[in-house]
């Protein structure tokens, strides 16, 4: 059961990475003209990269915030299924948030 759960967790992580790549790629393609104009007006690559990453990380940041709140709220419901850890274990939650 643990192997199957680990496999599904890894599959979910891969799907999340592919989805984030698609979002960032679509955003850059959609704003290609704007990026070209900004670079022609003298913007450096670092400021363009900051602009893209700031906009791209808004959606995953909101998702992480909502997800953490839901995990903490549903912790009591899953306590019976967990063995050896607490439902709201920060040691388990922090690496998952950092991985995303």
N, CA, C and O atoms as a GROMACS GRO file, in nm:
protein
  400
    1UNK      N    1   0.082  -0.119   0.000
    1UNK     CA    2   0.000   0.000   0.000
    1UNK      C    3   0.086   0.125   0.000
    1UNK      O    4   0.054   0.223  -0.067
    2UNK      N    5   0.197   0.123   0.076
    2UNK     CA    6   0.287   0.238   0.081
    2UNK      C    7   0.354   0.260  -0.053
    2UNK      O    8   0.372   0.375  -0.095
    3UNK      N    9   0.392   0.152  -0.122
    3UNK     CA   10   0.454   0.165  -0.254
    3UNK      C   11   0.356   0.225  -0.353
    3UNK      O   12   0.393   0.312  -0.433
    4UNK      N   13   0.233   0.181  -0.349
    4UNK     CA   14   0.131   0.234  -0.440
    4UNK      C   15   0.104   0.381  -0.410
    4UNK      O   16   0.089   0.461  -0.503
    5UNK      N   17   0.097   0.416  -0.284
    5UNK     CA   18   0.076   0.556  -0.247
    5UNK      C   19   0.195   0.642  -0.290
    5UNK      O   20   0.176   0.754  -0.337
    6UNK      N   21   0.316   0.590  -0.274
    6UNK     CA   22   0.435   0.662  -0.319
    6UNK      C   23   0.437   0.682  -0.469
    6UNK      O   24   0.475   0.788  -0.517
    7UNK      N   25   0.395   0.580  -0.543
    7UNK     CA   26   0.388   0.591  -0.688
    7UNK      C   27   0.288   0.698  -0.730
    7UNK      O   28   0.316   0.778  -0.819
    8UNK      N   29   0.172   0.698  -0.669
    8UNK     CA   30   0.070   0.799  -0.703
    8UNK      C   31   0.115   0.939  -0.663
    8UNK      O   32   0.084   1.037  -0.731
    9UNK      N   33   0.189   0.950  -0.553
    9UNK     CA   34   0.243   1.079  -0.513
    9UNK      C   35   0.346   1.130  -0.614
    9UNK      O   36   0.345   1.248  -0.649
   10UNK      N   37   0.434   1.041  -0.661
   10UNK     CA   38   0.532   1.080  -0.763
   10UNK      C   39   0.464   1.116  -0.894
   10UNK      O   40   0.505   1.211  -0.961
   11UNK      N   41   0.360   1.043  -0.930
   11UNK     CA   42   0.285   1.074  -1.051
   11UNK      C   43   0.218   1.210  -1.041
   11UNK      O   44   0.215   1.286  -1.138
   12UNK      N   45   0.163   1.241  -0.924
   12UNK     CA   46   0.101   1.372  -0.903
   12UNK      C   47   0.206   1.483  -0.912
   12UNK      O   48   0.177   1.590  -0.966
   13UNK      N   49   0.326   1.460  -0.861
   13UNK     CA   50   0.432   1.560  -0.869
   13UNK      C   51   0.474   1.584  -1.014
   13UNK      O   52   0.498   1.698  -1.054
   14UNK      N   53   0.484   1.478  -1.093
   14UNK     CA   54   0.518   1.493  -1.235
   14UNK      C   55   0.409   1.570  -1.308
   14UNK      O   56   0.439   1.658  -1.389
   15UNK      N   57   0.285   1.538  -1.281
   15UNK     CA   58   0.175   1.611  -1.345
   15UNK      C   59   0.175   1.758  -1.306
   15UNK      O   60   0.144   1.844  -1.389
   16UNK      N   61   0.208   1.788  -1.181
   16UNK     CA   62   0.215   1.927  -1.137
   16UNK      C   63   0.328   2.000  -1.210
   16UNK      O   64   0.310   2.116  -1.250
   17UNK      N   65   0.443   1.935  -1.227
   17UNK     CA   66   0.554   1.998  -1.298
   17UNK      C   67   0.520   2.025  -1.444
   17UNK      O   68   0.552   2.131  -1.497
   18UNK      N   69   0.455   1.930  -1.508
   18UNK     CA   70   0.415   1.948  -1.648
   18UNK      C   71   0.313   2.061  -1.659
   18UNK      O   72   0.319   2.141  -1.753
   19UNK      N   73   0.221   2.068  -1.565
   19UNK     CA   74   0.122   2.175  -1.567
   19UNK      C   75   0.184   2.312  -1.546
   19UNK      O   76   0.147   2.408  -1.615
   20UNK      N   77   0.279   2.323  -1.453
   20UNK     CA   78   0.348   2.450  -1.431
   20UNK      C   79   0.429   2.490  -1.554
   20UNK      O   80   0.432   2.608  -1.591
   21UNK      N   81   0.494   2.394  -1.617
   21UNK     CA   82   0.569   2.425  -1.739
   21UNK      C   83   0.474   2.477  -1.847
   21UNK      O   84   0.507   2.573  -1.916
   22UNK      N   85   0.359   2.415  -1.861
   22UNK     CA   86   0.262   2.459  -1.960
   22UNK      C   87   0.211   2.599  -1.932
   22UNK      O   88   0.194   2.679  -2.025
   23UNK      N   89   0.186   2.630  -1.807
   23UNK     CA   90   0.138   2.764  -1.770
   23UNK      C   91   0.243   2.870  -1.803
   23UNK      O   92   0.211   2.972  -1.864
   24UNK      N   93   0.367   2.845  -1.763
   24UNK     CA   94   0.473   2.942  -1.789
   24UNK      C   95   0.498   2.956  -1.939
   24UNK      O   96   0.516   3.067  -1.989
   25UNK      N   97   0.499   2.845  -2.010
   25UNK     CA   98   0.520   2.850  -2.154
   25UNK      C   99   0.410   2.929  -2.224
   25UNK      O  100   0.439   3.012  -2.310
   26UNK      N  101   0.288   2.903  -2.190
   26UNK     CA  102   0.176   2.976  -2.250
   26UNK      C  103   0.184   3.125  -2.218
   26UNK      O  104   0.157   3.208  -2.304
   27UNK      N  105   0.220   3.158  -2.095
   27UNK     CA  106   0.228   3.298  -2.056
   27UNK      C  107   0.337   3.371  -2.134
   27UNK      O  108   0.316   3.484  -2.177
   28UNK      N  109   0.451   3.307  -2.153
   28UNK     CA  110   0.561   3.370  -2.227
   28UNK      C  111   0.523   3.387  -2.374
   28UNK      O  112   0.551   3.492  -2.433
   29UNK      N  113   0.461   3.287  -2.433
   29UNK     CA  114   0.420   3.297  -2.573
   29UNK      C  115   0.315   3.406  -2.590
   29UNK      O  116   0.320   3.484  -2.685
   30UNK      N  117   0.221   3.413  -2.498
   30UNK     CA  118   0.114   3.513  -2.506
   30UNK      C  119   0.169   3.655  -2.494
   30UNK      O  120   0.118   3.747  -2.558
   31UNK      N  121   0.272   3.673  -2.412
   31UNK     CA  122   0.328   3.806  -2.390
   31UNK      C  123   0.457   3.828  -2.467
   31UNK      O  124   0.537   3.913  -2.429
   32UNK      N  125   0.480   3.753  -2.572
   32UNK     CA  126   0.604   3.762  -2.649
   32UNK      C  127   0.628   3.901  -2.705
   32UNK      O  128   0.740   3.951  -2.699
   33UNK      N  129   0.526   3.964  -2.760
   33UNK     CA  130   0.542   4.098  -2.816
   33UNK      C  131   0.579   4.198  -2.707
   33UNK      O  132   0.666   4.283  -2.726
   34UNK      N  133   0.512   4.188  -2.593
   34UNK     CA  134   0.542   4.280  -2.483
   34UNK      C  135   0.685   4.263  -2.434
   34UNK      O  136   0.754   4.361  -2.407
   35UNK      N  137   0.729   4.139  -2.424
   35UNK     CA  138   0.866   4.112  -2.380
   35UNK      C  139   0.965   4.170  -2.480
   35UNK      O  140   1.066   4.229  -2.441
   36UNK      N  141   0.938   4.154  -2.609
   36UNK     CA  142   1.025   4.210  -2.712
   36UNK      C  143   1.030   4.362  -2.706
   36UNK      O  144   1.138   4.420  -2.720
   37UNK      N  145   0.918   4.426  -2.684
   37UNK     CA  146   0.915   4.572  -2.674
   37UNK      C  147   0.991   4.618  -2.550
   37UNK      O  148   1.066   4.716  -2.557
   38UNK      N  149   0.973   4.550  -2.438
   38UNK     CA  150   1.045   4.587  -2.315
   38UNK      C  151   1.196   4.575  -2.335
   38UNK      O  152   1.272   4.661  -2.291
   39UNK      N  153   1.239   4.467  -2.403
   39UNK     CA  154   1.382   4.450  -2.426
   39UNK      C  155   1.434   4.554  -2.525
   39UNK      O  156   1.547   4.601  -2.511
   40UNK      N  157   1.353   4.591  -2.623
   40UNK     CA  158   1.394   4.694  -2.718
   40UNK      C  159   1.404   4.831  -2.650
   40UNK      O  160   1.483   4.916  -2.692
   41UNK      N  161   1.324   4.852  -2.547
   41UNK     CA  162   1.327   4.980  -2.475
   41UNK      C  163   1.439   4.984  -2.371
   41UNK      O  164   1.459   5.087  -2.307
   42UNK      N  165   1.511   4.874  -2.352
   42UNK     CA  166   1.627   4.875  -2.264
   42UNK      C  167   1.615   4.792  -2.138
   42UNK      O  168   1.703   4.798  -2.052
   43UNK      N  169   1.510   4.715  -2.125
   43UNK     CA  170   1.498   4.631  -2.005
   43UNK      C  171   1.601   4.519  -2.012
   43UNK      O  172   1.624   4.460  -2.118
   44UNK      N  173   1.663   4.489  -1.899
   44UNK     CA  174   1.761   4.382  -1.897
   44UNK      C  175   1.693   4.246  -1.877
   44UNK      O  176   1.576   4.239  -1.841
   45UNK      N  177   1.769   4.142  -1.902
   45UNK     CA  178   1.712   4.006  -1.894
   45UNK      C  179   1.665   3.972  -1.753
   45UNK      O  180   1.566   3.900  -1.737
   46UNK      N  181   1.734   4.022  -1.652
   46UNK     CA  182   1.696   3.991  -1.514
   46UNK      C  183   1.558   4.049  -1.480
   46UNK      O  184   1.479   3.984  -1.413
   47UNK      N  185   1.530   4.170  -1.526
   47UNK     CA  186   1.399   4.229  -1.496
   47UNK      C  187   1.287   4.158  -1.572
   47UNK      O  188   1.176   4.143  -1.520
   48UNK      N  189   1.316   4.114  -1.692
   48UNK     CA  190   1.217   4.037  -1.769
   48UNK      C  191   1.190   3.904  -1.699
   48UNK      O  192   1.074   3.863  -1.685
   49UNK      N  193   1.296   3.838  -1.654
   49UNK     CA  194   1.281   3.710  -1.584
   49UNK      C  195   1.203   3.728  -1.454
   49UNK      O  196   1.117   3.645  -1.422
   50UNK      N  197   1.231   3.834  -1.379
   50UNK     CA  198   1.155   3.860  -1.256
   50UNK      C  199   1.008   3.883  -1.286
   50UNK      O  200   0.921   3.835  -1.212
   51UNK      N  201   0.978   3.956  -1.393
   51UNK     CA  202   0.839   3.983  -1.430
   51UNK      C  203   0.766   3.852  -1.462
   51UNK      O  204   0.653   3.831  -1.417
   52UNK      N  205   0.830   3.767  -1.539
   52UNK     CA  206   0.768   3.640  -1.579
   52UNK      C  207   0.748   3.549  -1.457
   52UNK      O  208   0.641   3.492  -1.440
   53UNK      N  209   0.852   3.536  -1.374
   53UNK     CA  210   0.841   3.448  -1.258
   53UNK      C  211   0.742   3.499  -1.155
   53UNK      O  212   0.673   3.420  -1.091
   54UNK      N  213   0.734   3.632  -1.138
   54UNK     CA  214   0.638   3.687  -1.042
   54UNK      C  215   0.496   3.652  -1.084
   54UNK      O  216   0.414   3.613  -1.000
   55UNK      N  217   0.467   3.667  -1.213
   55UNK     CA  218   0.332   3.634  -1.260
   55UNK      C  219   0.307   3.484  -1.259
   55UNK      O  220   0.197   3.438  -1.227
   56UNK      N  221   0.410   3.407  -1.295
   56UNK     CA  222   0.392   3.262  -1.304
   56UNK      C  223   0.376   3.197  -1.168
   56UNK      O  224   0.308   3.095  -1.157
   57UNK      N  225   0.436   3.252  -1.064
   57UNK     CA  226   0.430   3.191  -0.932
   57UNK      C  227   0.307   3.233  -0.852
   57UNK      O  228   0.287   3.183  -0.740
   58UNK      N  229   0.226   3.321  -0.905
   58UNK     CA  230   0.105   3.363  -0.832
   58UNK      C  231   0.006   3.248  -0.819
   58UNK      O  232  -0.050   3.226  -0.712
   59UNK      N  233  -0.015   3.174  -0.926
   59UNK     CA  234  -0.111   3.063  -0.923
   59UNK      C  235  -0.064   2.948  -0.833
   59UNK      O  236  -0.141   2.902  -0.750
   60UNK      N  237   0.062   2.900  -0.847
   60UNK     CA  238   0.106   2.796  -0.754
   60UNK      C  239   0.111   2.843  -0.609
   60UNK      O  240   0.085   2.765  -0.518
   61UNK      N  241   0.143   2.969  -0.587
   61UNK     CA  242   0.144   3.022  -0.450
   61UNK      C  243   0.006   3.020  -0.388
   61UNK      O  244  -0.010   2.982  -0.271
   62UNK      N  245  -0.093   3.060  -0.465
   62UNK     CA  246  -0.231   3.056  -0.415
   62UNK      C  247  -0.274   2.911  -0.391
   62UNK      O  248  -0.342   2.882  -0.292
   63UNK      N  249  -0.237   2.822  -0.480
   63UNK     CA  250  -0.270   2.681  -0.463
   63UNK      C  251  -0.206   2.621  -0.339
   63UNK      O  252  -0.269   2.543  -0.267
   64UNK      N  253  -0.080   2.658  -0.314
   64UNK     CA  254  -0.012   2.609  -0.194
   64UNK      C  255  -0.079   2.662  -0.068
   64UNK      O  256  -0.096   2.588   0.029
   65UNK      N  257  -0.116   2.788  -0.068
   65UNK     CA  258  -0.181   2.846   0.050
   65UNK      C  259  -0.313   2.776   0.078
   65UNK      O  260  -0.341   2.741   0.192
   66UNK      N  261  -0.392   2.755  -0.024
   66UNK     CA  262  -0.521   2.686  -0.007
   66UNK      C  263  -0.499   2.541   0.035
   66UNK      O  264  -0.569   2.489   0.122
   67UNK      N  265  -0.400   2.476  -0.027
   67UNK     CA  266  -0.371   2.337   0.006
   67UNK      C  267  -0.326   2.318   0.149
   67UNK      O  268  -0.368   2.223   0.215
   68UNK      N  269  -0.240   2.406   0.198
   68UNK     CA  270  -0.193   2.395   0.337
   68UNK      C  271  -0.309   2.414   0.434
   68UNK      O  272  -0.318   2.343   0.534
   69UNK      N  273  -0.395   2.510   0.406
   69UNK     CA  274  -0.511   2.531   0.493
   69UNK      C  275  -0.601   2.408   0.494
   69UNK      O  276  -0.648   2.367   0.600
   70UNK      N  277  -0.624   2.348   0.377
   70UNK     CA  278  -0.708   2.229   0.370
   70UNK      C  279  -0.644   2.109   0.440
   70UNK      O  280  -0.713   2.031   0.505
   71UNK      N  281  -0.511   2.095   0.426
   71UNK     CA  282  -0.442   1.984   0.494
   71UNK      C  283  -0.454   2.000   0.645
   71UNK      O  284  -0.480   1.903   0.716
   72UNK      N  285  -0.433   2.121   0.693
   72UNK     CA  286  -0.443   2.143   0.838
   72UNK      C  287  -0.586   2.123   0.888
   72UNK      O  288  -0.607   2.074   0.999
   73UNK      N  289  -0.684   2.161   0.806
   73UNK     CA  290  -0.824   2.145   0.847
   73UNK      C  291  -0.867   1.998   0.844
   73UNK      O  292  -0.945   1.955   0.930
   74UNK      N  293  -0.817   1.922   0.748
   74UNK     CA  294  -0.859   1.782   0.735
   74UNK      C  295  -0.770   1.687   0.814
   74UNK      O  296  -0.790   1.566   0.809
   75UNK      N  297  -0.674   1.740   0.887
   75UNK     CA  298  -0.581   1.655   0.962
   75UNK      C  299  -0.649   1.564   1.062
   75UNK      O  300  -0.608   1.449   1.078
   76UNK      N  301  -0.749   1.612   1.128
   76UNK     CA  302  -0.819   1.530   1.226
   76UNK      C  303  -0.892   1.412   1.164
   76UNK      O  304  -0.907   1.308   1.228
   77UNK      N  305  -0.939   1.429   1.041
   77UNK     CA  306  -1.011   1.320   0.974
   77UNK      C  307  -0.920   1.206   0.933
   77UNK      O  308  -0.964   1.091   0.925
   78UNK      N  309  -0.793   1.237   0.906
   78UNK     CA  310  -0.701   1.134   0.860
   78UNK      C  311  -0.613   1.077   0.971
   78UNK      O  312  -0.528   0.992   0.944
   79UNK      N  313  -0.631   1.120   1.093
   79UNK     CA  314  -0.547   1.076   1.204
   79UNK      C  315  -0.550   0.924   1.221
   79UNK      O  316  -0.447   0.865   1.255
   80UNK      N  317  -0.662   0.861   1.201
   80UNK     CA  318  -0.673   0.717   1.220
   80UNK      C  319  -0.593   0.638   1.116
   80UNK      O  320  -0.553   0.525   1.142
   81UNK      N  321  -0.571   0.696   0.998
   81UNK     CA  322  -0.498   0.626   0.891
   81UNK      C  323  -0.348   0.644   0.899
   81UNK      O  324  -0.275   0.574   0.828
   82UNK      N  325  -0.299   0.734   0.981
   82UNK     CA  326  -0.156   0.762   0.991
   82UNK      C  327  -0.095   0.682   1.104
   82UNK      O  328  -0.154   0.670   1.212
   83UNK      N  329   0.024   0.629   1.080
   83UNK     CA  330   0.093   0.551   1.182
   83UNK      C  331   0.228   0.614   1.209
   83UNK      O  332   0.311   0.625   1.118
   84UNK      N  333   0.251   0.655   1.330
   84UNK     CA  334   0.381   0.706   1.370
   84UNK      C  335   0.402   0.855   1.348
   84UNK      O  336   0.506   0.908   1.387
   85UNK      N  337   0.307   0.924   1.287
   85UNK     CA  338   0.319   1.070   1.271
   85UNK      C  339   0.187   1.134   1.309
   85UNK      O  340   0.082   1.069   1.311
   86UNK      N  341   0.194   1.261   1.337
   86UNK     CA  342   0.073   1.336   1.369
   86UNK      C  343   0.007   1.383   1.240
   86UNK      O  344   0.072   1.389   1.136
   87UNK      N  345  -0.119   1.416   1.248
   87UNK     CA  346  -0.192   1.459   1.129
   87UNK      C  347  -0.141   1.592   1.077
   87UNK      O  348  -0.136   1.613   0.956
   88UNK      N  349  -0.105   1.683   1.165
   88UNK     CA  350  -0.057   1.815   1.126
   88UNK      C  351   0.093   1.825   1.151
   88UNK      O  352   0.139   1.918   1.217
   89UNK      N  353   0.169   1.731   1.100
   89UNK     CA  354   0.313   1.723   1.122
   89UNK      C  355   0.385   1.821   1.029
   89UNK      O  356   0.383   1.804   0.907
   90UNK      N  357   0.449   1.922   1.085
   90UNK     CA  358   0.520   2.022   1.006
   90UNK      C  359   0.642   1.963   0.937
   90UNK      O  360   0.681   2.010   0.829
   91UNK      N  361   0.703   1.862   0.996
   91UNK     CA  362   0.820   1.797   0.936
   91UNK      C  363   0.783   1.728   0.805
   91UNK      O  364   0.866   1.719   0.715
   92UNK      N  365   0.661   1.678   0.794
   92UNK     CA  366   0.614   1.615   0.671
   92UNK      C  367   0.558   1.717   0.572
   92UNK      O  368   0.572   1.701   0.451
   93UNK      N  369   0.496   1.821   0.624
   93UNK     CA  370   0.433   1.920   0.537
   93UNK      C  371   0.533   2.014   0.472
   93UNK      O  372   0.516   2.051   0.356
   94UNK      N  373   0.638   2.052   0.543
   94UNK     CA  374   0.736   2.147   0.491
   94UNK      C  375   0.808   2.096   0.365
   94UNK      O  376   0.819   2.171   0.269
   95UNK      N  377   0.858   1.971   0.361
   95UNK     CA  378   0.923   1.925   0.238
   95UNK      C  379   0.827   1.915   0.119
   95UNK      O  380   0.867   1.936   0.005
   96UNK      N  381   0.701   1.883   0.146
   96UNK     CA  382   0.604   1.876   0.037
   96UNK      C  383   0.579   2.013  -0.023
   96UNK      O  384   0.570   2.028  -0.145
   97UNK      N  385   0.568   2.114   0.063
   97UNK     CA  386   0.550   2.251   0.014
   97UNK      C  387   0.676   2.298  -0.059
   97UNK      O  388   0.666   2.362  -0.164
   98UNK      N  389   0.793   2.265  -0.006
   98UNK     CA  390   0.919   2.305  -0.069
   98UNK      C  391   0.936   2.237  -0.205
   98UNK      O  392   0.991   2.297  -0.298
   99UNK      N  393   0.891   2.112  -0.217
   99UNK     CA  394   0.904   2.041  -0.345
   99UNK      C  395   0.819   2.106  -0.454
   99UNK      O  396   0.859   2.113  -0.570
  100UNK      N  397   0.701   2.153  -0.416
  100UNK     CA  398   0.616   2.220  -0.515
  100UNK      C  399   0.673   2.355  -0.549
  100UNK      O  400   0.616   2.427  -0.631
   0.00000   0.00000   0.00000
